[in-house]
């Protein structure tokens, strides 16, 4: 805001019949404060990854033709609101998708900018959130990146296996029974700070998700596709026994447990197909596998990541 105040003091000297007189006049000129006429919103990037930030800049133009950067009394209108958060002039991306942002100051609205928020993890670009109704309308759902995993399941895997709190067992006393048998007790001790999952955990989960998509397509051929499902289960069992380079167990709960099945077989059609797959295996005799054979069932992606644990 600008205000101009000018005071002029004029002194005149007059002579009347030999007499001099000084007359002083004060003239005050006041310029009205320039008003904000329009604002422009800009960002230093139009594409940003989840977790990263963007700098927003608002430029105001005034009635006197001047312009200046504005950083106070700004209100931002964002859609969808849950995808980003703004602190001052810094926008942080929280969820992938296209986001529109508009600034306003005292009723003056800016242009609208669009930001493309991506979700890239270790070079892997996650597919966008699929439309639920469309995704659930077919047996196999939506797989826009054509990697064999339904998009909602892929996103769930990367969200679920992001960070975890490692825990381990420590001795917690013992008790001698009347029979003389000694029973030892243990307690679970957890670390205070979450740590990232090892990438192999996501790779194992992705292998199981691909296998699940295959076995439900033709459940009547269960005995032909069983090996694909068994390989995924065997791989998960092997990896479950491994520890990372800090001697932490890679994950606590079985990857293909109830939570996985609830997401993977989340419609009546998918659940029924999985049920038919298992029903068609009834009455069969199936061999148990050695650790070596179970490890061979892991996908190439898993084998590559397992090299880091040797």
C-alpha positions as CSV (number, residue, x, y, z in Angstrom):
1,X,0.0,0.0,0.0
2,X,1.3,3.4,-0.9
3,X,0.4,6.8,0.2
4,X,1.9,10.1,-1.0
5,X,1.7,13.2,1.2
6,X,3.2,16.4,-0.2
7,X,3.4,19.7,1.6
8,X,4.2,22.9,-0.3
9,X,5.1,26.0,1.5
10,X,5.0,29.1,-0.6
11,X,6.4,32.4,0.5
12,X,5.5,35.6,-1.3
13,X,6.9,39.0,-0.8
14,X,4.7,41.9,-1.5
15,X,5.4,45.6,-1.2
16,X,2.6,48.1,-0.3
17,X,3.7,51.7,-0.3
18,X,7.1,50.9,1.0
19,X,5.8,48.4,3.5
20,X,6.8,44.7,3.0
21,X,4.6,41.8,4.0
22,X,5.4,38.1,4.0
23,X,2.5,35.8,3.1
24,X,3.0,32.1,3.6
25,X,0.7,29.6,2.0
26,X,0.7,25.8,2.8
27,X,-0.8,23.5,0.1
28,X,-1.2,19.8,1.0
29,X,-1.6,17.3,-1.9
30,X,-2.7,13.8,-1.0
31,X,-2.6,10.9,-3.4
32,X,-5.2,8.1,-2.7
33,X,-3.8,4.7,-1.8
34,X,-3.5,2.5,-4.9
35,X,-6.0,-0.3,-5.0
36,X,-5.3,-3.9,-5.9
37,X,-6.8,-4.6,-9.4
38,X,-5.7,-8.1,-10.2
39,X,-3.3,-10.9,-9.0
40,X,-1.3,-13.6,-10.8
41,X,-0.5,-17.0,-9.3
42,X,2.6,-18.9,-10.4
43,X,4.5,-22.0,-9.3
44,X,8.1,-22.9,-9.8
45,X,7.0,-26.4,-11.1
46,X,4.0,-27.9,-12.6
47,X,4.9,-31.6,-11.9
48,X,5.8,-32.7,-8.4
49,X,6.1,-36.0,-6.7
50,X,4.3,-37.0,-3.5
51,X,6.2,-35.7,-0.5
52,X,7.9,-32.9,-2.4
53,X,7.2,-29.2,-2.3
54,X,6.4,-26.4,-4.8
55,X,6.9,-22.6,-4.2
56,X,3.9,-20.5,-5.0
57,X,4.3,-16.8,-6.0
58,X,1.5,-14.2,-6.0
59,X,2.0,-11.0,-7.8
60,X,-0.3,-8.1,-7.3
61,X,-1.0,-5.2,-9.7
62,X,-2.3,-1.9,-8.5
63,X,-4.4,1.0,-9.9
64,X,-1.4,3.2,-10.3
65,X,0.2,0.7,-12.7
66,X,2.7,-0.7,-10.2
67,X,3.2,-4.3,-9.3
68,X,4.7,-6.2,-6.3
69,X,5.0,-9.7,-4.8
70,X,2.3,-10.3,-2.2
71,X,2.8,-12.8,0.7
72,X,0.1,-11.8,3.2
73,X,-3.6,-12.2,3.5
74,X,-3.7,-14.8,0.7
75,X,-6.4,-17.5,0.6
76,X,-5.9,-20.5,-1.5
77,X,-8.7,-22.5,-3.1
78,X,-7.6,-26.1,-3.8
79,X,-9.3,-29.0,-5.5
80,X,-9.1,-31.8,-4.4
81,X,-8.3,-30.4,-1.0
82,X,-6.8,-33.7,0.4
83,X,-4.1,-33.9,-2.2
84,X,-1.9,-31.0,-1.0
85,X,-1.3,-28.7,1.9
86,X,-0.1,-25.1,1.9
87,X,2.0,-23.5,4.6
88,X,2.6,-19.9,3.7
89,X,3.7,-19.9,0.1
90,X,5.0,-23.5,0.1
91,X,2.7,-26.3,-1.2
92,X,3.5,-29.9,-0.3
93,X,2.1,-32.8,-2.3
94,X,0.3,-35.4,-0.3
95,X,-1.5,-37.6,-2.9
96,X,-1.1,-38.1,-6.6
97,X,-3.5,-36.7,-9.2
98,X,-4.2,-33.4,-10.9
99,X,-4.8,-30.5,-8.5
100,X,-6.0,-27.0,-9.2
101,X,-5.0,-24.0,-7.1
102,X,-6.3,-20.4,-7.1
103,X,-5.3,-17.5,-4.9
104,X,-7.5,-14.7,-3.7
105,X,-6.9,-11.4,-1.8
106,X,-9.7,-9.3,-0.5
107,X,-12.1,-10.7,-3.1
108,X,-9.7,-10.4,-6.0
109,X,-9.1,-13.8,-7.6
110,X,-6.1,-15.0,-9.5
111,X,-5.7,-17.3,-12.4
112,X,-6.0,-21.0,-11.8
113,X,-3.0,-23.2,-12.1
114,X,-3.0,-27.0,-12.5
115,X,-0.3,-29.2,-10.8
116,X,0.3,-32.8,-11.8
117,X,1.3,-34.8,-8.7
118,X,3.0,-38.1,-9.4
119,X,3.8,-40.9,-7.1
120,X,7.2,-42.4,-7.9
121,X,8.9,-44.8,-5.6
122,X,12.4,-46.0,-6.4
123,X,11.8,-45.1,-10.0
124,X,8.5,-47.0,-10.2
125,X,5.6,-44.8,-11.3
126,X,2.4,-45.7,-9.5
127,X,-0.8,-45.8,-11.5
128,X,-3.5,-43.2,-10.7
129,X,-6.4,-44.1,-8.3
130,X,-8.9,-45.9,-10.5
131,X,-12.6,-45.2,-10.5
132,X,-14.0,-47.6,-8.0
133,X,-17.3,-48.4,-9.8
134,X,-15.5,-49.0,-13.1
135,X,-12.7,-50.9,-11.4
136,X,-15.1,-53.2,-9.6
137,X,-17.3,-53.8,-12.6
138,X,-15.1,-56.5,-14.1
139,X,-13.3,-59.6,-12.8
140,X,-9.8,-58.2,-13.5
141,X,-10.5,-54.5,-12.9
142,X,-8.2,-51.7,-14.2
143,X,-4.5,-52.2,-14.9
144,X,-3.4,-49.0,-16.8
145,X,0.3,-49.8,-16.6
146,X,-0.3,-53.4,-17.8
147,X,2.0,-55.0,-15.2
148,X,-0.5,-57.7,-14.3
149,X,-1.5,-56.1,-11.0
150,X,-4.8,-54.4,-10.5
151,X,-4.2,-50.7,-9.9
152,X,-6.0,-50.4,-6.6
153,X,-4.1,-53.4,-5.3
154,X,-0.8,-52.0,-6.5
155,X,-1.4,-48.7,-4.7
156,X,-2.4,-50.6,-1.6
157,X,0.8,-52.6,-1.6
158,X,2.9,-49.5,-1.9
159,X,1.0,-47.7,0.8
160,X,0.9,-50.7,3.2
161,X,4.6,-51.5,2.8
162,X,6.0,-48.0,3.2
163,X,7.2,-48.0,6.8
164,X,6.9,-50.2,9.9
165,X,8.0,-50.3,13.5
166,X,10.4,-53.2,13.9
167,X,9.9,-55.4,17.0
168,X,11.8,-58.3,18.4
169,X,11.6,-60.8,21.3
170,X,13.6,-60.5,24.4
171,X,13.8,-62.9,27.4
172,X,11.3,-62.1,30.2
173,X,12.0,-64.6,32.9
174,X,11.2,-68.3,33.3
175,X,9.1,-70.6,35.4
176,X,9.8,-74.2,36.6
177,X,6.7,-76.4,36.4
178,X,6.0,-79.2,39.0
179,X,7.2,-81.7,36.5
180,X,10.6,-80.0,36.5
181,X,10.1,-78.6,33.0
182,X,11.4,-75.0,32.7
183,X,9.2,-72.6,30.7
184,X,10.9,-69.5,29.4
185,X,8.9,-66.3,28.7
186,X,9.6,-63.6,26.2
187,X,8.4,-60.1,25.6
188,X,8.1,-58.1,22.5
189,X,10.2,-54.9,22.3
190,X,9.6,-52.4,19.6
191,X,11.8,-49.6,18.3
192,X,10.6,-46.0,18.7
193,X,11.0,-44.8,15.1
194,X,9.4,-46.4,12.0
195,X,11.8,-47.6,9.3
196,X,11.2,-48.2,5.6
197,X,10.3,-51.7,4.5
198,X,13.0,-53.4,2.4
199,X,12.0,-53.1,-1.3
200,X,11.8,-56.9,-1.5
201,X,8.7,-57.0,0.6
202,X,6.8,-55.0,-2.0
203,X,8.2,-57.2,-4.7
204,X,6.9,-60.3,-3.0
205,X,3.5,-58.7,-2.5
206,X,3.4,-57.7,-6.2
207,X,4.2,-61.3,-7.2
208,X,1.3,-62.6,-5.2
209,X,-1.1,-60.0,-6.7
210,X,-0.1,-61.0,-10.2
211,X,-0.6,-64.7,-9.4
212,X,-4.1,-63.9,-7.9
213,X,-5.1,-62.2,-11.1
214,X,-4.1,-65.3,-13.1
215,X,-5.8,-68.0,-11.0
216,X,-9.2,-66.3,-10.9
217,X,-9.5,-66.0,-14.7
218,X,-10.1,-69.7,-15.2
219,X,-10.7,-71.3,-11.8
220,X,-11.7,-74.6,-13.4
221,X,-8.0,-74.9,-14.5
222,X,-6.8,-74.7,-10.9
223,X,-4.5,-77.6,-11.1
224,X,-2.8,-76.1,-14.1
225,X,-2.3,-72.6,-12.5
226,X,-1.6,-73.9,-9.0
227,X,2.1,-73.6,-9.5
228,X,1.9,-69.9,-10.1
229,X,0.0,-69.4,-6.8
230,X,2.2,-71.8,-5.0
231,X,5.4,-70.1,-6.1
232,X,4.2,-66.8,-4.7
233,X,3.2,-68.4,-1.4
234,X,6.5,-70.3,-1.1
235,X,8.5,-67.1,-1.9
236,X,6.6,-65.2,0.8
237,X,7.4,-67.9,3.3
238,X,11.1,-67.8,2.5
239,X,11.4,-64.1,2.7
240,X,9.4,-64.0,5.9
241,X,12.3,-65.8,7.6
242,X,14.9,-63.3,6.4
243,X,16.4,-60.3,8.2
244,X,17.7,-57.1,6.8
245,X,21.3,-55.9,7.1
246,X,20.4,-54.4,10.6
247,X,19.2,-57.9,11.7
248,X,15.5,-56.8,11.6
249,X,12.8,-59.1,10.4
250,X,11.6,-57.9,7.0
251,X,8.0,-57.9,8.0
252,X,5.8,-59.1,10.9
253,X,2.6,-60.4,9.4
254,X,2.1,-62.9,6.5
255,X,1.9,-60.9,3.3
256,X,-0.9,-63.0,1.8
257,X,-3.0,-63.0,4.9
258,X,-6.6,-61.9,5.3
259,X,-5.8,-58.2,4.7
260,X,-4.3,-59.0,1.3
261,X,-7.2,-61.3,0.3
262,X,-9.7,-58.7,1.4
263,X,-8.2,-56.2,-1.0
264,X,-7.4,-58.6,-3.8
265,X,-10.8,-60.5,-3.8
266,X,-12.9,-57.5,-2.9
267,X,-16.0,-58.2,-5.0
268,X,-18.5,-61.1,-5.1
269,X,-17.3,-62.1,-8.5
270,X,-13.6,-62.1,-7.5
271,X,-14.2,-63.9,-4.2
272,X,-16.3,-66.5,-5.9
273,X,-13.7,-67.2,-8.5
274,X,-11.0,-67.6,-5.8
275,X,-13.4,-69.9,-3.9
276,X,-13.9,-72.0,-7.1
277,X,-10.1,-72.1,-7.6
278,X,-9.7,-73.7,-4.1
279,X,-12.7,-76.0,-4.6
280,X,-11.2,-77.4,-7.8
281,X,-8.0,-78.3,-5.8
282,X,-10.0,-80.5,-3.4
283,X,-9.0,-84.1,-3.2
284,X,-5.6,-83.5,-4.7
285,X,-2.3,-84.6,-3.2
286,X,0.3,-81.9,-3.2
287,X,4.0,-82.1,-2.2
288,X,5.6,-79.9,0.3
289,X,8.7,-78.1,-0.9
290,X,12.2,-77.7,0.4
291,X,13.6,-74.3,1.2
292,X,15.7,-74.4,-2.0
293,X,12.6,-75.1,-4.2
294,X,10.6,-72.5,-2.4
295,X,13.2,-69.9,-3.0
296,X,13.2,-70.8,-6.7
297,X,9.6,-69.8,-6.8
298,X,10.4,-66.2,-6.3
299,X,10.1,-63.8,-9.2
300,X,13.1,-62.3,-11.0
301,X,12.4,-59.0,-9.3
302,X,12.5,-60.6,-5.9
303,X,15.7,-62.5,-6.7
304,X,17.4,-59.2,-7.7
305,X,16.4,-57.5,-4.5
306,X,17.4,-60.5,-2.4
307,X,21.0,-59.9,-3.5
308,X,21.1,-56.9,-1.2
309,X,20.5,-59.2,1.8
310,X,23.4,-61.5,1.2
